[in-house]
């Protein structure tokens, strides 16, 4: 199993980014997927999750109304549209299916700064 996150970068407060996570090695359409983020020195925090069919969407309170999670089961990819970004959104972002036997991907770094 492998996760390849991309789309991060440096953005000013109020800006937007769209993250992508390509997945390999499992039947993507059978699994719920979750975006996590990890700020320096902190644990992975749940950002957003989506069920296998594209419903059952949930967001952390800190991103609700600003971030949108989606998925394309034909491309084995999950997305995170991030709008109205704030400095506190700065972190490395990861996707994961929640199987504890899986390693984490390399993540994609999002830096929100003026």
N, C-alpha and C positions, 0 to 999 in steps of 0.2 A: 504494500500500500504506500502510495506517495501523494503528497499534496504540494502543489506549486503555486504559491501566492504571487501576485503582481499588481501593479497599479499605484503603489505608494509613491510618495514624494514630498517635497516641501510646498506648502500652500499657505497663503495668508488667512488670517481669521475671517470667517464668512465665506470662504471659498468651498469648492467641491472637489471630490475625487471619486473615482469608481474603481473599486478593487475587484479582482478576479481571482478565483482559485480553481485551477485545473486539477482533477483528481485521477488517479491511476491505480489499478490493481484490485478494484472491487466493483460490485454492481451498484453504481451510483444511484440509480433510480429506486433502489430498495431502502435507502437510508435517509433519515433526517440529517441535516447539516447545520453546523453552528459556526459562527464567526466569534473569535475571541480576540482580546488584545492584552498586551503585556507592556506596562510602563516599566522603565528601568527600576530594578530592585523590588518589583512587585510580582504577584502571582498572575496567572492568566485569568482574566475576567470575561464573563460571557457578554457579548455585545448583541447578538441577534441569532435566532434559530428559525429553521423552516423545515416542515415535514417533507416526506419523500415525494409527495405529490404537488408541492408548492403552496400548501396551506399551513394551518397551524403556526402562523408566524408570531413570534414573540420578540420583544426588544427590552434591553435594559432601560431603566427609567431615564438614565442620563442621555440616551440617544433617541428616545421615542419622539417621533415627529420630525426628526432630522435625517435619519438613516433609513434605507430601504434594502431589505434582503430579497434576493430572487435567485432562481436557478434555471438551468437549461439541461434537462435530462438527456437530450440528444448529444450535448457537448460535454457531458460529465463535469459541468462547471457550476460553481455557485458565485454569486456576485454580491457586492455591498456598495450601494450608492450612498455616499456620505455628503450631505449638504450642510450649510451653515456651520462649518467646522470651527471648533474652539481650541484654544491652546491645550486645554485638558484632554483633548482627543489624541494628543501626541502619544504614540505607542507603536509597537510592532504588532501587526495584525495577522492572525492565523485562522485557517479554517480546519475543521475536524469533524469526523462523523461520530465521535464519542466512544469509539472502541478503545479501551485502555491499552490494548496491545499495540496500537498504532503509534509510531513516532510522530512528532510534530514536523511540519515543513520548515522551510527557512524563514517564513514570514515575509511580510512586506512592511517597510518602515514608513509611517506617516508622521510628518512633522508639521505642526501648525504654529507658525510664527510670523510676526510682521517683518 
